[in-house]
């Protein structure tokens, strides 16, 4: 390879697929097995038996709370951080108006930057581990408050102040609706949040770590991650998967609708995953949650899943294509009363904890992430033409 890096560069697959770029203690995805974990625990088992705060504690502190007292102490630490500084709260109405067409996730990028600036977040490179963790904890606690406030303001409603006595998921739903949520719905949303806290070196997590490798502050790292998450090929799919169910409409339209899209080479939102070569364990868990609620939407989703997998197996033999997390995530969130424009922001309310844990881990290693690119333009140097 020509160029100044000819003796040091290594060609890798497009998109860095399968390329190991660092070591982590936070978790992993084993796609061929259909398994993923947070530290040493199955993520799906954690979603089934633990609270969101417990998993947050696991990622930030390295271990699950050992007893009720430790769990309560962590909840007491988080609770006050949910309230926004006055300077941020006062700016939200104008921010909601400015992002009326783009939604709360776009507003969150600016709101988080403002939060970091008003709270005096400094570059992680200049901070000790305790201060980095304090900044990350404050940012994570504030994200649900920011998202729900921006959404309500966009609907012409007043924001609902957070409650320190409610668990993370229940408080999120309370701030969204102004009403204390049904326990079953709050638990379903909590399980979804736990299942999506972290998931290997996906695009947004890698983005957060790249920015952290520069030594930037926690808010800057999170804003970059949110930008990556906003793309429809990443976090933007839950509502699109539900839109697919709406577009199909009735059971008799499933086969012709899906066949037409597959033969045209279109992507079926909610199906397939770049890592899993078997069923997505998050989808399996969320399907079970949806089935507990039951109803026409769930029945239709299960029928669509069955038909789509059969059609994909017929038209794309040899490929394992199953539902991914977005398919049943949309169904569960719809059943729990979340508006579709809040599906991806809700994903963000979970993933911010995983991003932050990755930021803290990356900040402990001051090596900047700086890959190379292969130049394929016209051969240089060429004479610069004079202006005619």
N, C-alpha and C positions, 0 to 999 in steps of 0.2 A: 504494500500500500504506500502510495506517495504521500509526502507531507512531513511536517516536523515530528509527528507522533508515530512514525512508521515502525519504530521498534517497541512501542509501549501500548499501542491500541489493540483491542480485541474486537472482532466483529461478533455481534450478538443478534438474536432474533428481533424482528420488529416488535416494538412495544415492550421489550425486555422480558418477554414471556419465558418463564422458567429460570431466569437469571437470578442467582443469589447475590444480593448487594450488601447485606449486612447480617449480623446475628441479633436475635431478639429473645428475650425471656417472657414476652407478653402472650404469645400464643402462636398457633399455626393452623393452616388448612390442609388437610390430606384429601385431595380431590378424588383420587381413585377409590378411596374407602368411603367417601361420603361422610367425613368426620372433621370437626374442627374444635379447637379448645382454647380456653383462656388460662394461661399458665398451665398447670397440670390437670385442670378439670375440664370435662366435656361441657361445652357451652350449652348444649341442649339440656343436660342434666341440671346445670345451674339455673336455667330458665324455669325448669320444672319445680325446683325446690328452694330457691333462694330469692332474695329481694334485689332490686336494682342497686340499692345502696351497698349491699354485700359485694356485688360484682365490681362496683366502683372502688370499694375498699381493696378488693383483690388486685385490681390493676394498678392502683396508685400506691398501696402500702405493701404489696407483695404477698398478702395472705388474706383469707376470709376472716371476718370477725369470729372470735372463738366463743363468744357468749353474747347474751342479750345486752349486757352492760357495754361491751365494746361496740356493738351495733348502734345502741342508743347514743353513745358518745360521738360517733361519726355523723349520725343524723343531726345531732345538736350542733356540730361544727358546720354542716352544710346549710341548715335552715336559714340563718341570718344572711347568708350570702345570696339568697334568692332575691332580696330586695335590691332595686337599682339605685345608684346614686342619683341625686336630684338633677344633676346636669344632664344625665342620660335620659331620665324620665321626661324631662321638659322638651327634649329634642325629638321624641318619638312621634308626636302628631305630624310634624312637618316631614319627617322621614317616611311615615306611612303614606302621606299624600304624594310624595315624590316617587314612591315605588308602587303606586296603586295598580299600575298595569303589569308589573313584574312580580309582585307578591312578597310575602314575609321573608323568604330565603334571601332575596336580593337585599332587602332592608337590613337583614341580620349582618351582612358583610360590613355595612357602614356602622351599624350600631355596635358591633364588637370592636371595631377600630376606635370608636368614641369611648367605649367602656375602658379599653386598655389605656387610652390616653388620659382619661379622667382619673383612673385608679393608679396612674404612675407606673404602669408595666414598663420594665426595662429589658434590654436585650438579655436573653438567657445566658449568653456568653459571659456577662458581667455579674451574674447572680450565683449564690450558693444553692445547693439542691433544695434546701428548705424554702427559700424564697421562690424558686421556680415552681415548686409544688403548690405554694400558696396562691400564686397567680393563676395556675391551671385550675385549681379548685374553684376559685372565684369566677373564672370564665365559664366553667361547666355549669355551675349553679345558676348563673345568670341567663344562660341561653334559653331555657324554657320560658322564662319571664319575658325576655325580649321577643321571642317568636309569637307567643300568645298575645302580647300587647300590640304588636304590629298587625296581627290578624284582626283583632277586635277593632282597632282604630280604623283599619281599612274597611270594616263593615259598618262604620258609624257608631260604634259602641265604645264605652269607656273601658280601659284595661281593668282587669281584676287583680288586686294585690295578692301576692303569694301567701300561702299559709305554711308556717314552719312545722305545724303538727301533722301535716299530711305527708305520706310517702311520695317519692319522686313522680311516679306515674299518675297517682291520684291528684296530686297538686297540679300537674300539667293539664289534666282534663278539667279540673276546677277552674284554673285560670282561663281556659279556652271557652268554657260554657257559662261560668258564674254559678254553677250548681255543683254540689258535692256528688261525685260520680257513683253510679251503681258499682258495688264491690266486684262483681264478676267482670264487668267491662274494664274496670281499673286494673284488675289482675291480668286480663287478656292483653291490654296495652303494655303492661309491665313486662310480660313474657316476651312480647315482640321487641321491646326496647332492649332487654337483656340479650336476645338472640342476635341483635344487630350492633351491639357495642363495638365489636372489632371483628375483622375478617381478613387477616393476613395483610399483605402489602398491596392492597387495592390502590386505585389511582389517587384517591383523596388522602389516604394515609401516607402514601409515598410523597405526595406533595407537601404535606405537613412536615415530614421528616427532612425533605430537601431544604425547606425554608429554615427549619430549626438548625440544620447543619451550618447555616450562615451566621448563626448566633442571634437571629432576630427575636423580638419579644413574642410571648405566647399568643397575643391577639393577632399579630401578623401571620403566624403559622396557621392559626385556625381560619382566618379569612381566606388564605390560599386553599385550604382544604375544602371550605364551603364552595369556593368557586369550582373546584373539580367535581364536587358532589352534585352541583346544579345541572351538570350535563345529563341529557336523557339516556345516555348509555351507561350511566352510573346510578345515581340515586333518584333519577327522575322517572323511574319505571312503574312504581306501584299504582299511581293513578292511571297511567297508560294501559296497564294490564287490565284494570277494571273497565276502562274505555273499550277494550276489546270485547269484553262480555256484553257491554251495551250495544256495540256495533253488530254483534252476532244476533242478539235479541231473543231468538227462540231456538229450541232444540233442533228443529228441522232445517235450520240454516247453518248449523255447525259445520257439516262436511263440505258443502259447496263454498262457504266463506273461507274456511281454512285452506282447502285445496287451491283455491284461486291465489291466495297470498303466498303459499309455499312454492307453487309453480312459477310465480312471478319473481321469486327470490326475495320476497319481503320478509322482514324479521317479525316473528310472532312475539309480542311483548309478554313477558312472564315465563318464557320457555328458553331453556339453554343457559349455560353458564361457562365462562372461560376457564374455570378451574375444575368444577365437578364433572366427573365422567360417570356418575351414578346419580341417584336422586339427591337433591339438595336437602340436607337434614333440617334446615330452617323451614323449608316448604312443608316437609312432613309434619313438623311440630305445629306449624300454623294451620295446616289442614285439620289436625286433630282439635285445635282450639275452635276453628270455625264449625266443625261438626258438633261440638258441644252446644253452640248457639242454635244451629239448624236453621231451617227456613228455605224459601224458594231460591234466594241468591246462592246459598251454599250448595243446594242440590244442583243448580245450573252450573256452578263452577266445577263441581266434581264431574259432571257429564262432559263439559267442555274439555277438561283435562284428559279424560279417558279417550275422547275422540281425537284430540290433537296428538296425543302420544301415538295412537294407532296410525294416524295419517303420516306422521313424521317417520315412523318406523317403516312404513310402506314406501314413501317417496324418497327417504334418505336412509336406506338400509346400512347397517353397520355403525351408525352414529347413535350414541346415547343422548337423547334429548328429553329432558323432563322439566317439570315446573321448577322455577327458581323462587327465591324468597319473595320477589315482588308480587307473584300471582296471588298467593293466599294472604299476603300482607295487606293488599288492597281490600280483599274481602273482609278480613278481620277488622280493619280500621273503619270500613263502611258500617259494619254491624255495631261498632262501638260509638258511632255517631260523629266521627271526625269528618270534616269537610274535605273534599278531594284536594283542594289547594293546600291542605296542611299535611298531606301524606309524606311528601319528601321533607318538609320541615320537621315532622315527627321523627323520621329516620335520623335527621341531623341532631335532634335532641338526645338521641342515644349515642350516635357515633362520636359526638364531641368528646365523650369520656375516653373512648379508644384513641382518638387522635391525640388527646392531651397526654395519655400515658406514653404514646410513641414519641411525642415531643420531648417529654422528660427523659426518656431513654436515649434519644438522639443527642440531647443537650449534654449528656455525660461524655460524649465523644466529640471532640472539637474538630474532627476532620470534615472539611466541606465536601459535599457531594458535587462533583464536577466532571461529568462524562464528556466524551468527544463526539463529533459528528463527522461523517464522510462527505467531503465537498464534491458535488457532481455538476457544478456549473461550468461555464466556459473556461478554458485553461488560462490561468494568469501567468505572468503579468502581460497585459496587453496595453498598448499606448492609449493614454486618455485622449479622446478626440477633442479637437479644438471646437469651440462654439462657432457655428457658421454665421 
